[in-house]
């Protein structure tokens, strides 16, 4: 059994020419576990109030406006590329080795903005060094009710940048074992204290059947693959 995320299972087949495994054929989905949507993080002193402000600034700078990430083909990089594609703008991707440094650079104005999760960008937010323009999700996050979604903030409709963690098993694992694990995990994730702890660090518990997980991976893989191809993102 192992835990994996959507970028490992859904993106890697599109950014590597050859992988030592097949994410669909070699593993059986067991259970979703939790997910997190990413925030549009800008300096606390930024004059931008919404997504159109960011897009307008990017158009003025004609490709020179920067967004940071923790590396090529990371969640943050793909999110920025998705926003470029959805809005028809061009920006400059700046990969940074350490994720916390991305948000230090955003706070200092060295990088214009970045996508960040609540857990990774939270320290700089609590220090009042950065602010959130929007959350890239279908609804507002319960821990940040005053932060609008990207669509509510004037951005593209149905725009979502997320990461999720799920449990998979080696292909051929007996169905009875998978069903038992799924039921136990679902029961644990539905505990109020588990949900509260997840929300406190920006995560949302996510439950569903193995079939639900398979459908989510299929849908995410198509989206991520389209972005990787259109933006020429590769790790080979």
N, C-alpha and C positions, 0 to 999 in steps of 0.2 A: 504494500500500500504506500502511496505517496501523495503529498499535497502538491498542487501545481496551480499556476495562474493562467489567465487568459492569454497573456502575451507569450508565455512559453509554448502553450499548446496551439494558440490561434495565429500567432505572428511568425514564429520561427520558421515554419515551412515556406514562408514567403520571402524571407530575408537571407536564408541560407540555401545554396544550390543543392546541398546534400546534407541530410541529417542521419545520425546513427539509429534513429527510431522513427516510427510512423505514429503520430499522435492519435490517430483514429483506430488503426488496425492493431496496434500493440497494447492498447489500454482500454479498459472498460470503465465508464463513468460510474461513480458510487453515490456521491452526494455533493451538492453545493454547500458552501460553508459561510462565507461572508464576502462582501464587496464594498468598494469605496469609490465615490465619484470625485473627480479632481476639480479644484478651484482655480480660477484665473487670478493669479497673484501679481500685484503691482506694488511699487513703492508706496509707503504711507503718504508721501508728499505728492503723489501723482495727481495731476488735474483730471485724469480720466474718471468719469462717473459711470460709464457703461461700455458695452461692447462696440457700438458705433464710434465712440471716441477713440478706442484702440485701433479700429479699422481705419479711421480717418488719418490717424497719426502714421500708420503703416503706409498708406497711400502717399502721403506727403514725403516720407523718407524713401519711397521707391525701392523697397527691398532691404534698406539698411536698418530698419527697426529690428532689434534682437529679441529672441526668446531663448531662455536657458533650459537645459535638461541635464540629466545624469548620464547621458551617453547616447550614441547613435542607436536608434531603434528601441530606446527606452519608452516607458509610458509617456513621459513628458515630451519627448521628441515627436512621437506619433500624434499626441494631442495637438501640438503646435502645427504639425503638417495637416492635420484634419481641419483646423481652423483656417489655415491658408486655403485649402481646397474649397471649403464651404463658403468662404467670403470672397474668393478670387483675388486675394492679396498675396504679395511676396514678402517674406521676412528672412532674417538671417538667424540660422540655428547656431547656438553656442553651447557645445557640450562641455560640462564641468565634471571633473573626476568624482568629487564628493557631493552627494545630494544636499546636505545642509549648506554647503558653500553656494549653491545655486541661489538660495533665498537671501543669503548675505549679500551676494552680488546684485540681486534685485533691489534690496533695501538701499544699497549704496548708489544705485543708479548705473552700475557698470553693465547690467543687463536690463532691458526694458520691462520684461515680464516673464512669467513662467507658469506652467500648470503645476499644481502641487496638491498633494493630499493633505488632509487636516493633520495627520500625524507628522508629516515631514516639514510642512510650512508653519505648523502651529506655534513653535517657539518664537519665531520672528513676528507672528501675528500678535501673540500675547505681549511681546515687548514693544508693540506699537511701531514696528519698523516697516511692516507691509500691511496691505489691506486686500480684501477679496472683492473683486468686481462682480463675480458670478460663480455659480457652481454648474459644472457641465453634467447635468443630470436631468431626469424627467420631472423631478420635484425638488423642493428645497430640503436641505438637510435638517433634521430635527434639532441638532445641536447648534445650527446657525440659521435660525428662522428668518433673520433679517437680510440674508444674502440671497438675491434672486437667482433663478436659473438663467442660463445663457439666453434662452428664448425670451424670458421676462425682461432681461437686460438689453433687449434690442438686437440680439444675435440671431444666428440661424435657428430655425425651428427644429425640434427633436435632436438637438446637438448633445452628444454624450461622450464623455471620456471617462472610462472607468477601469478599475482593476478588480479582479475577483479571484478568490482562492477556493479550490474544490478538491475533493478526494477522488483519486482514481485507483484502480487495481489492475494487476497484470491481466491481459486478455485471457479469457477462459476461466476466470474465477467463478465458482458456482453461484448461481443466481440467489440461492438461499442466503449465502454469506453477504452478498451485496445488499439484498433487501434488509437483512438484520442490521447491518452497519448504517444504512440509510435511515432506518427507523430510529436507531439510537442517537444518531447525530441530530436528526430533526427534533427529537425530544429535548436534547440538551440545548439546542439553539433557541428553542421556544421558552426557555426559562427566563423570567423577567430580569434576573440579575445578570445573566449573560448578555441579554440585549442592552441593558444599561451600560455595562462595561464596554461593549463594542461601540455604542454611540459616543461614549466619553472620549474615545480616541479617533472618532471620525469614521468608524466602520459600521456597516449595517448587516445584521444577520440575514442570511439568504438560504431559504429552504426550498426543496423541490425534489422531484423524482430523478432517477438516473436518466430517464428520457428527456426531462426538462433540461438537464445539464448538457446532454448531447445536442439538443436544439440550440441552446445558447452558444455553445462552442462553434457550431456550424455557422450561425449568423455572425458572430464576432469575427470568425476567421475570414469570411467574405469581405467584411468591412475593412479589416486590417490589411488584407491582401490588396484590396483596391487602392488603399492609401499608399502602401509600400511601392506598388507599381507606378502609380501616378506621380509620386515624389522621388522615384528612383532611390529608395532606401534599401541598402544592402549591407550585410555583414561579411560578405565574401571578398 
